[in-house]
Amino acid sequence: MRFLNFDPMEKIAANRLKLFISMMLGLLVIVGIIAISIFFLAVRGAEQTLVPEVRGKELTEALLELQVKELYPRIQIRYSQSSRDKGQILEQDPRAGTIVKAGRQIRLVVSQGVMINRVENYVGRNIDDVRMDLQTFVASSGNPLLTLKEPLMYDFSPEMPGIILHQKPEPGTDISGPMSLEFVVSQGQEHALLTVPQFAGLSLSSVLEQIGRMGIVFEFSLRENIEGERGETVVYQTPAAGTSVTSNVVIDLVVNAPAQLKEGEVFKLFTYTMPKNPYPLPVRLEALLPSEERLRLISVEYPGGKFTVPYRLPVGSVLILSMMNREIYREVVRY
């Protein structure tokens, strides 16, 4: 029978090696735990942010400050005691200086201004501005305490057309429930006179610019170009230049065609009949070209009725007619 020789010193060395390996593994585990803890602490620390003070600031400014801090608004609107703080932040929650996680919602109470409890003085204001204010109030409050009685009453006056001359109820009347506002609006002077300018011989672009400044009532027509003529020019007008007429008289203008058109262009007459208004309203005709460029053809105060404007444009352009900055009609330019 054979016996193996076993050296006790070798056994001690082996045990020491095992102990060393165990200690190293334990140390690596501890180091790993510490490293992971530091990582998560750093990440968590990066998510912390300080709530800024936005009370008393305009809503736009407050939103920009919250965006920088990676905070998100939850907006509430309420009436306040002063019209001067309309649009400003009245309250915030959490309060300024609070440390929160990025991405937290911050409640902002925004002033809607003073709630209307008495009838304002509208005399001297433009009816279109008042109508817009009333629509905005209804949209924001959902409570139509004041409505505008239609149709409006009009009267000739030295005041500019559209100016409110009289109102009912009187300014300062308490609003105890839904009320209807009645206005008498200026129609302008009854027999305002103007001297007809010299349009014949001017280019179409010059005439459109002059009409826009003067706000006269006009009607265009087209005729072919006669050899030797300068194209796109007013060749005839009636009444004649220098004639004294009332401001509602229609000035007839005849424009000849261009001597030559580029490929893909047309020269035509835009025609649209608008509802008649008691006084002129801002009207604008624009062209959206195939290149996406927007070109204004004319901008004028116009009382409604037949509206005609010559144009030279590439096929595929879009003509856009607006009244009081609201689009009311559009059409595509074709051959």
C-alpha positions as CSV (number, residue, x, y, z in Angstrom):
1,M,0.0,0.0,0.0
2,R,1.4,3.4,-1.0
3,F,1.1,6.6,1.0
4,L,1.3,10.1,-0.4
5,N,3.6,12.5,1.2
6,F,1.8,15.8,2.2
7,D,3.8,18.8,3.2
8,P,2.0,20.8,6.0
9,M,3.6,24.0,4.7
10,E,2.0,23.6,1.3
11,K,-1.4,23.2,3.1
12,I,-0.9,26.4,5.0
13,A,0.1,28.3,1.8
14,A,-2.9,27.0,0.0
15,N,-5.2,28.2,2.8
16,R,-3.5,31.6,2.8
17,L,-4.1,31.9,-1.0
18,K,-7.7,31.0,-0.6
19,L,-8.1,33.6,2.1
20,F,-6.4,36.2,0.0
21,I,-8.6,35.5,-3.0
22,S,-11.7,35.7,-0.8
23,M,-10.6,39.1,0.6
24,M,-9.9,40.5,-2.9
25,L,-13.3,39.3,-4.2
26,G,-15.0,40.9,-1.2
27,L,-13.0,44.1,-1.7
28,L,-14.1,44.2,-5.4
29,V,-17.7,43.8,-4.4
30,I,-17.5,46.6,-1.9
31,V,-15.8,48.9,-4.4
32,G,-18.4,48.0,-7.0
33,I,-21.2,48.8,-4.5
34,I,-19.6,52.1,-3.6
35,A,-19.1,53.0,-7.3
36,I,-22.8,52.2,-8.1
37,S,-23.9,54.2,-5.1
38,I,-21.9,57.2,-6.2
39,F,-23.3,56.9,-9.7
40,F,-26.9,56.9,-8.6
41,L,-26.3,59.7,-6.1
42,A,-24.7,61.8,-8.9
43,V,-27.6,61.0,-11.2
44,R,-30.2,61.8,-8.5
45,G,-28.3,65.0,-7.6
46,A,-28.4,66.1,-11.2
47,E,-32.2,65.7,-11.2
48,Q,-32.6,68.2,-8.3
49,T,-33.4,71.8,-9.2
50,L,-34.3,75.0,-7.4
51,V,-37.7,76.5,-8.0
52,P,-37.3,80.1,-9.2
53,E,-39.4,83.1,-8.0
54,V,-41.8,84.0,-10.8
55,R,-44.6,85.8,-8.8
56,G,-45.2,89.3,-10.2
57,K,-43.6,88.4,-13.6
58,E,-45.3,88.2,-17.0
59,L,-46.4,84.7,-18.0
60,T,-44.0,84.5,-20.9
61,E,-41.0,85.5,-18.7
62,A,-42.1,82.9,-16.1
63,L,-42.4,80.1,-18.6
64,L,-38.9,80.8,-19.9
65,E,-37.4,80.7,-16.4
66,L,-39.2,77.4,-15.7
67,Q,-38.0,75.9,-19.0
68,V,-34.4,76.7,-18.0
69,K,-34.9,74.8,-14.7
70,E,-36.6,71.9,-16.6
71,L,-39.8,72.5,-14.8
72,Y,-43.3,72.4,-16.3
73,P,-46.2,74.8,-15.7
74,R,-49.8,73.9,-14.7
75,I,-51.6,77.2,-15.3
76,Q,-54.8,78.4,-13.6
77,I,-56.5,81.7,-14.4
78,R,-58.5,83.9,-12.1
79,Y,-59.7,87.5,-11.8
80,S,-57.8,90.0,-9.7
81,Q,-58.4,93.4,-8.1
82,S,-56.3,95.4,-10.6
83,S,-56.3,95.6,-14.4
84,R,-52.6,96.4,-14.2
85,D,-51.6,92.9,-13.2
86,K,-53.4,91.2,-16.1
87,G,-51.1,88.4,-17.5
88,Q,-48.9,88.4,-14.4
89,I,-48.2,85.5,-12.0
90,L,-50.2,85.9,-8.8
91,E,-49.3,82.7,-7.0
92,Q,-46.9,79.7,-7.5
93,D,-46.7,76.3,-5.8
94,P,-44.1,75.0,-4.8
95,R,-42.8,78.4,-3.5
96,A,-39.5,79.9,-4.7
97,G,-36.4,78.3,-3.2
98,T,-37.9,74.8,-2.9
99,I,-35.7,72.0,-4.2
100,V,-37.6,69.6,-6.4
101,K,-36.8,67.0,-9.1
102,A,-36.5,68.2,-12.7
103,G,-39.7,67.5,-14.6
104,R,-41.9,68.6,-11.7
105,Q,-45.1,70.6,-12.4
106,I,-45.3,74.0,-10.9
107,R,-48.8,75.5,-10.4
108,L,-49.0,79.1,-11.7
109,V,-52.0,81.3,-11.0
110,V,-52.3,83.9,-13.7
111,S,-54.3,87.2,-13.5
112,Q,-57.1,87.6,-15.9
113,G,-57.5,91.2,-14.8
114,V,-60.5,92.8,-13.2
115,M,-63.8,91.1,-13.7
116,I,-66.3,93.4,-15.5
117,N,-68.9,94.6,-13.0
118,R,-69.9,97.9,-14.6
119,V,-70.5,99.0,-18.2
120,E,-67.5,100.7,-19.7
121,N,-67.5,104.0,-21.6
122,Y,-67.2,102.8,-25.2
123,V,-68.0,106.3,-26.8
124,G,-65.0,107.4,-29.0
125,R,-63.7,103.8,-29.5
126,N,-63.7,101.9,-32.8
127,I,-66.6,99.4,-33.1
128,D,-64.3,96.7,-34.5
129,D,-62.0,97.0,-31.5
130,V,-64.9,96.8,-29.0
131,R,-66.4,93.8,-30.8
132,M,-63.0,92.0,-30.6
133,D,-62.7,92.8,-26.8
134,L,-66.2,91.5,-26.1
135,Q,-65.5,88.2,-28.0
136,T,-62.2,87.8,-26.1
137,F,-64.0,88.3,-22.8
138,V,-66.6,85.7,-23.6
139,A,-63.9,83.2,-24.8
140,S,-61.8,83.6,-21.7
141,S,-64.6,83.7,-19.1
142,G,-67.2,81.5,-20.7
143,N,-69.8,84.0,-19.3
144,P,-71.4,86.3,-22.0
145,L,-72.5,89.1,-19.5
146,L,-72.3,91.7,-22.3
147,T,-73.4,91.0,-25.9
148,L,-73.6,93.4,-28.8
149,K,-77.0,94.1,-30.3
150,E,-77.1,93.6,-34.0
151,P,-77.7,95.2,-36.4
152,L,-75.9,98.3,-35.3
153,M,-77.3,101.8,-35.8
154,Y,-75.4,104.3,-37.9
155,D,-75.4,108.0,-38.3
156,F,-73.5,110.5,-40.4
157,S,-70.9,112.4,-38.3
158,P,-67.6,114.3,-38.6
159,E,-66.1,111.5,-36.6
160,M,-64.1,108.8,-38.5
161,P,-66.3,106.0,-39.8
162,G,-66.6,103.2,-37.2
163,I,-66.3,105.4,-34.2
164,I,-69.0,104.8,-31.5
165,L,-71.1,108.0,-31.0
166,H,-73.6,106.9,-28.4
167,Q,-74.2,103.8,-26.2
168,K,-76.9,102.2,-24.1
169,P,-76.7,101.3,-21.2
170,E,-74.8,104.4,-20.0
171,P,-71.2,104.1,-18.8
172,G,-71.0,103.1,-15.1
173,T,-74.2,101.1,-15.1
174,D,-74.0,98.1,-12.8
175,I,-74.0,94.7,-14.4
176,S,-76.3,92.5,-12.5
177,G,-76.9,89.9,-15.2
178,P,-76.6,89.4,-19.0
179,M,-77.0,92.8,-20.8
180,S,-77.2,93.9,-24.4
181,L,-75.1,96.8,-25.6
182,E,-76.7,99.2,-28.2
183,F,-74.4,101.5,-30.2
184,V,-74.8,104.3,-32.6
185,V,-71.8,104.2,-34.9
186,S,-70.3,107.0,-37.1
187,Q,-70.8,106.5,-40.9
188,G,-68.5,109.4,-41.7
189,Q,-69.5,112.7,-43.3
190,E,-72.6,112.5,-45.5
191,H,-71.3,114.6,-48.3
192,A,-67.5,114.4,-47.9
193,L,-65.9,115.6,-51.2
194,L,-62.7,114.6,-52.8
195,T,-60.9,115.7,-55.9
196,V,-60.3,112.9,-58.4
197,P,-56.5,112.3,-58.8
198,Q,-54.8,111.9,-62.2
199,F,-54.6,108.2,-62.8
200,A,-54.5,108.0,-66.6
201,G,-50.9,107.6,-67.8
202,L,-49.7,106.0,-64.5
203,S,-48.5,102.4,-64.2
204,L,-50.9,99.9,-62.6
205,S,-48.6,99.5,-59.5
206,S,-48.5,103.3,-58.9
207,V,-52.3,103.5,-59.2
208,L,-52.8,100.6,-56.8
209,E,-50.5,102.2,-54.2
210,Q,-52.2,105.6,-54.6
211,I,-55.7,104.1,-54.2
212,G,-54.5,102.3,-51.1
213,R,-53.5,105.6,-49.5
214,M,-56.6,107.5,-50.4
215,G,-59.2,104.8,-49.8
216,I,-61.4,105.7,-52.8
217,V,-64.0,103.4,-54.4
218,F,-62.8,102.0,-57.7
219,E,-63.6,99.5,-60.5
220,F,-61.0,98.3,-63.0
221,S,-61.5,96.9,-66.5
222,L,-58.9,95.5,-69.0
223,R,-58.3,96.0,-72.7
224,E,-55.6,94.7,-75.1
225,N,-52.4,96.6,-75.6
226,I,-52.1,98.7,-78.7
227,E,-48.8,98.7,-80.5
228,G,-46.5,101.4,-79.2
229,E,-48.2,101.7,-75.8
230,R,-46.5,101.1,-72.5
231,G,-48.2,98.0,-71.0
232,E,-49.9,97.7,-67.6
233,T,-50.9,101.4,-67.6
234,V,-54.1,103.2,-66.9
235,V,-55.2,104.4,-70.3
236,Y,-58.6,105.9,-69.3
237,Q,-60.4,107.1,-66.2
238,T,-63.8,108.5,-65.4
239,P,-64.6,110.9,-63.7
240,A,-61.7,112.9,-65.2
241,A,-58.8,114.1,-63.0
242,G,-59.6,117.3,-61.1
243,T,-63.3,116.5,-60.8
244,S,-64.9,117.1,-57.3
245,V,-67.0,114.2,-56.3
246,T,-68.4,112.6,-53.1
247,S,-66.2,109.9,-51.5
248,N,-68.6,107.1,-52.4
249,V,-68.4,107.8,-56.2
250,V,-66.9,104.8,-58.1
251,I,-63.8,105.8,-60.2
252,D,-63.7,103.7,-63.4
253,L,-60.2,102.8,-64.5
254,V,-59.2,101.0,-67.8
255,V,-55.8,99.2,-67.8
256,N,-54.1,97.9,-70.9
257,A,-52.3,94.5,-71.0
258,P,-48.5,94.1,-70.8
259,A,-46.7,94.4,-74.1
260,Q,-45.2,90.9,-73.4
261,L,-45.7,88.2,-70.9
262,K,-43.2,85.7,-69.6
263,E,-43.7,82.0,-70.1
264,G,-46.2,80.7,-67.6
265,E,-47.6,84.2,-66.8
266,V,-51.1,85.5,-67.2
267,F,-52.6,89.0,-67.0
268,K,-56.2,88.9,-65.7
269,L,-58.8,90.7,-63.6
270,F,-59.6,89.5,-60.1
271,T,-63.3,90.0,-59.3
272,Y,-65.1,89.4,-56.1
273,T,-68.4,90.9,-54.7
274,M,-68.3,91.6,-51.0
275,P,-71.2,92.5,-48.7
276,K,-71.9,96.2,-48.5
277,N,-70.7,97.8,-45.3
278,P,-71.9,101.1,-43.7
279,Y,-68.4,102.3,-43.7
280,P,-65.0,101.2,-45.3
281,L,-63.2,98.3,-43.7
282,P,-59.6,97.2,-44.3
283,V,-59.3,94.9,-47.3
284,R,-56.2,93.3,-48.6
285,L,-55.4,91.2,-51.7
286,E,-52.3,89.1,-51.8
287,A,-50.7,86.5,-54.0
288,L,-48.9,83.4,-52.8
289,L,-46.5,82.6,-55.6
290,P,-45.4,79.0,-56.6
291,S,-42.0,79.9,-55.0
292,E,-43.9,80.4,-51.6
293,E,-43.2,84.2,-51.8
294,R,-46.1,86.3,-50.6
295,L,-46.8,89.4,-52.7
296,R,-49.2,92.2,-51.6
297,L,-51.2,93.5,-54.6
298,I,-53.3,96.1,-52.7
299,S,-54.3,97.1,-49.2
300,V,-57.2,99.6,-49.0
301,E,-60.2,100.8,-46.9
302,Y,-63.2,99.6,-48.9
303,P,-66.9,99.8,-48.2
304,G,-67.8,96.5,-50.0
305,G,-69.5,95.7,-53.2
306,K,-67.7,94.8,-56.4
307,F,-63.9,94.6,-55.9
308,T,-61.7,94.3,-59.0
309,V,-57.9,94.3,-59.2
310,P,-55.8,93.5,-62.3
311,Y,-52.9,91.1,-61.8
312,R,-49.9,89.7,-63.7
313,L,-48.9,86.5,-62.0
314,P,-47.4,83.0,-62.7
315,V,-50.0,80.3,-63.3
316,G,-50.4,78.3,-60.0
317,S,-50.2,81.3,-57.8
318,V,-53.0,81.7,-55.2
319,L,-54.9,84.9,-54.8
320,I,-56.0,85.6,-51.1
321,L,-58.6,88.2,-50.2
322,S,-58.8,89.3,-46.6
323,M,-61.0,91.7,-44.7
324,M,-60.0,93.0,-41.3
325,N,-57.1,90.4,-41.4
326,R,-59.5,87.5,-41.9
327,E,-59.3,85.5,-45.1
328,I,-62.7,85.6,-46.9
329,Y,-61.8,84.1,-50.3
330,R,-59.0,82.5,-52.3
331,E,-58.6,81.3,-55.9
332,V,-55.9,79.7,-57.9
333,V,-54.5,81.5,-61.0
334,R,-55.1,79.5,-64.1
335,Y,-54.6,80.0,-67.9
